């Protein structure tokens, strides 16, 4: 059997929702199953990124805003993590592997790609960790698409992911049709 050379990077909490800040988990108690199932069906290798929030505050923590994490100490942690991820991704690509995308988690003060949840409102913007990943990609002159998982709109997230996968394979898929909102 030929092994898959396609990879994605996922946030730490993708496989461990129970590690998120207290009171945050509302839909998937452990794994974000519909997205995991899609990646597994497409035979894509999944690499779990470290959680900078755990390093900064520990496992048990209260929900926080980006403003709380937007400081030098936390950014250094995120920058160190981002450097490791992008360095690893470049090594993979240099050895014939393909990193299709990096997943973030919308509404997160760290891992939001497009939307943050701040003071009870949804705002356009990225989390601190994603900002540092973008900075590191720019510094290393590499580009890996970023896709934010929207737990409340999981079907749309799956559609975005399938679009990127289809482009990489040059085919159309319809797995997202089987996902329930």
GIGIMO-V115836 format. One record per pair of residues at least 12 apart in sequence whose C-alpha atoms are under 8 Angstrom apart, sorted by the first residue. I is the first residue (numbers start at 0). J is the second residue. D is the distance in Angstrom with one decimal. If there is no record, write none. Layout:
i = {I I}
j = {J J}
d = {D D}
This chain:
i = {3 3 3 4 4 4 4 4 5 5 5 5 5 5 5 6 6 6 6 6 6 6 6 6 7 7 7 7 7 7 7 7 7 8 8 8 8 8 8 8 8 9 9 9 9 9 9 9 10 10 10 10 10 10 10 10 11 11 11 11 12 12 13 13 13 14 14 14 14 15 15 16 16 16 16 17 18 18 19 20 20 20 20 20 21 21 21 21 22 22 23 26 33 33 33 34 34 37 37 37 48 49 51 51 51 51 51 51 52 54 55 55 63 64 64 64 64 65 65 65 65 65 65 65 68 68 68 69 74 74 74 77 77 77 77 78 78 78 78 81 81 81 81 82 82 85 85 85 85 89 98 99 99 99 99 99 100 100 100 100 100 101 101 101 101 102 102 102 102 103 103 103 103 103 104 104 104 105 105 105 105 106 106 107 108 108 108 109 109 109 109 109 110 110 110 110 110 111 111 111 111 111 112 112 112 112 112 112 112 113 113 146 146 151 152 153 153 154 154 154 154 154 157 158 161 161 161}
j = {42 43 44 43 44 95 96 97 42 43 44 96 97 98 99 43 44 45 46 96 97 98 99 100 43 44 45 46 98 99 100 101 102 45 46 47 48 98 100 101 102 45 46 47 48 101 102 103 47 48 49 50 102 103 104 110 47 48 49 50 30 50 30 31 47 29 30 31 47 29 30 28 29 30 31 29 58 59 58 58 59 60 61 62 59 60 61 62 61 62 62 150 153 157 178 153 157 157 174 175 84 80 73 76 77 80 109 128 109 76 73 76 108 108 116 117 118 107 108 109 115 117 126 127 108 109 127 127 127 128 131 127 128 131 132 128 131 132 135 128 131 132 135 132 135 132 135 136 139 141 143 143 144 163 164 167 143 144 145 146 163 143 144 145 146 145 146 147 148 129 145 146 147 148 147 148 149 147 148 149 150 121 149 126 125 126 127 125 126 127 128 129 125 126 127 128 129 124 125 126 129 147 124 125 126 129 145 146 147 125 147 159 160 180 180 178 180 175 176 178 179 180 175 175 173 174 175}
d = {6.4 6.5 7.1 7.7 7.5 7.4 4.8 6.1 7.8 5.3 6.1 6.1 4.9 6.0 6.5 5.5 4.6 5.8 7.2 7.4 6.0 4.7 5.9 7.7 7.0 6.4 5.2 6.1 5.6 5.7 5.3 5.7 7.4 6.0 4.7 5.8 6.3 7.8 6.8 4.7 6.1 6.9 6.1 5.1 5.8 6.1 4.9 6.7 6.0 5.2 7.0 7.0 6.6 6.0 7.3 7.3 5.4 5.3 5.5 5.4 7.8 7.6 5.8 5.8 7.8 6.4 4.5 6.7 7.9 5.2 5.8 5.8 4.7 6.1 7.6 5.8 6.4 7.8 7.9 7.9 6.7 5.2 5.2 5.1 7.1 6.2 5.4 6.4 7.9 7.5 7.1 7.4 7.6 7.9 6.6 7.9 6.4 7.6 6.9 8.0 7.4 6.9 7.7 6.2 5.9 7.3 7.9 7.5 7.5 7.7 6.5 7.5 7.0 5.5 7.5 5.9 7.6 7.9 4.3 6.9 7.9 7.4 6.5 6.9 7.2 7.6 7.1 6.5 6.9 7.4 7.4 7.3 5.1 6.2 8.0 7.4 5.4 7.3 7.6 7.5 6.2 4.9 6.4 7.6 6.2 7.6 6.9 6.7 7.9 8.0 7.1 6.9 7.1 7.3 7.2 7.5 5.4 4.7 5.7 7.1 7.9 6.7 6.2 4.9 6.3 5.8 4.9 5.7 6.7 7.3 6.9 6.0 4.5 6.0 5.0 4.7 6.5 5.3 5.7 5.4 7.7 7.4 8.0 6.3 7.7 4.6 6.5 7.7 4.0 4.7 4.8 6.6 7.1 5.0 6.9 5.7 5.4 7.4 4.9 4.6 6.7 6.3 7.0 4.7 6.6 6.4 6.8 6.5 5.0 5.3 6.7 7.5 7.3 7.6 6.7 7.9 6.5 6.0 7.9 6.1 7.1 6.3 5.6 5.9 7.8 7.8 7.7}
